[in-house]
Amino acid sequence: MIYLVEDDDEIRTLEEYALKSAGFTVQGFSDGDAFQRAMEENRPSLVILDVMLPGKDGITLLRELRGNYGTTIPVMMVTAKTGELDVVAGLEGGADDYLAKPFGVLEFTSRVRALLRRAGTEAGKLTDGGVLHCGAVSLDDSRRLVTSGGQTVELTYKEYELLRLLMKNARRVVPREEILQKVWGTDFEGESRTLDMHVRTLRQKLGEAGEQLRTVRKVGFVFTDEEANS
């Protein structure tokens, strides 16, 4: 079940139709109150949130959802607000993906499939249960637990997958195209900005150890085992 929160009746109807046509079960809500009441009864496989909503906005709903249910439910933000600060606010609030209006139906359903696929992998098939250590950062794949400087770090699905990919390839520059394919399940160039935003929020969440995640201009990213000298 996918929960969809969108106050514009026409857009919500279009999104519901697109998802149902793609084989998904979906329940739409026009405001946050109805959505939160439904959350108390059943937990969906994925939540799609508009930002501009009557009453509580999407960012507030996202933060409350993360506070109540952690990172177990993947969340996609769908909004006409595309400024960098708006995108950062969504990602820092715990969003796993951010889609700007207007968007194509095929891109919309493709992103939903990719997010559900990656979330299903996290929930059911983790790797070998080993622990990765890289500088001040440790990643316990069996428990999906990340620590930085000994402190637990709460990550979204995509942030976790991004970090795991980079740590498993520590000291190797991972090309942007490889990251997009393995983490987002696509080679769509439009995802490049989303990748940059996830890198930014991941660095912030890792604190001082965020310096270990370095950008190699025009190529990709590398996770080192030592923090950069200041």
Long-range contacts (C-beta under 8 A, 24 or more apart in sequence): 1-25, 1-26, 1-27, 1-42, 1-44, 1-45, 2-26, 2-27, 2-44, 2-45, 2-46, 2-47, 2-48, 2-112, 3-27, 3-29, 3-35, 3-38, 3-39, 3-44, 3-46, 3-47, 3-48, 4-28, 4-29, 4-47, 4-48, 5-29, 5-30, 5-31, 5-32, 5-35, 5-47, 5-48, 5-49, 5-50, 5-53, 5-58, 5-61, 6-30, 6-48, 6-50, 6-78, 7-31, 7-50, 7-52, 7-53, 7-54, 8-50, 11-50, 11-101, 14-105, 15-48, 15-78, 15-108, 18-105, 18-108, 18-109, 19-109, 19-112, 22-109, 22-112, 22-113, 24-112, 30-54, 31-55, 31-56, 32-56, 32-57, 32-58, 32-60, 32-61, 35-61, 36-61, 36-64, 39-65, 39-68, 39-69, 43-69, 43-72, 43-73, 44-73, 45-73, 45-74, 45-116, 45-119, 46-73, 46-74, 46-75, 46-76, 46-112, 46-115, 46-116, 46-119, 47-73, 47-74, 47-75, 47-76, 48-75, 48-76, 48-77, 48-78, 48-112, 49-75, 49-76, 49-77, 49-78, 49-95, 50-77, 50-78, 50-79, 51-77, 51-79, 51-80, 51-81, 51-86, 51-90, 52-79, 52-80, 52-81, 58-90, 59-89, 59-90, 59-93, 62-90, 62-93, 62-94, 62-95, 63-93, 63-94, 65-94, 66-93, 66-94, 70-154, 71-154, 71-155, 71-156, 71-157, 71-160, 72-123, 74-115, 74-116, 74-118, 74-119, 74-156, 74-157, 75-156, 76-111, 76-112, 76-115, 78-103, 78-108, 87-193, 87-197, 88-197, 88-200, 88-201, 91-156, 91-197, 91-198, 91-200, 91-201, 92-201, 92-204, 94-156, 95-156, 96-156, 96-157, 96-158, 97-158, 97-194, 98-194, 98-197, 107-188, 110-186, 113-185, 114-184, 114-185, 114-186, 115-157, 117-185, 118-157, 118-158, 118-161, 118-183, 118-185, 119-157, 122-157, 122-160, 122-161, 132-164, 132-167, 132-168, 132-170, 134-167, 134-170, 134-212, 134-223, 134-224, 134-225, 135-209, 135-212, 135-224, 135-225, 135-226, 135-227, 136-208, 136-209, 136-212, 136-227, 137-163, 137-167, 137-206, 137-209, 137-212, 137-223, 139-163, 139-164, 139-167, 148-205, 148-206, 148-207, 148-208, 148-209, 149-207, 149-208, 149-209, 151-207, 153-205, 153-206, 154-205, 155-202, 155-205, 158-183, 158-184, 158-198, 159-198, 159-201, 159-202, 159-205, 162-195, 162-198, 162-199, 162-202, 163-202, 163-223, 166-213, 166-221, 166-222, 166-223, 167-223, 169-223, 170-223, 170-224, 170-225, 171-222, 171-223, 171-224, 171-225, 172-222, 173-216, 173-219, 173-220, 173-221, 173-222, 174-220, 174-221, 174-222, 175-219, 175-220, 176-219, 176-220, 176-221, 177-220, 178-220, 179-220, 179-221
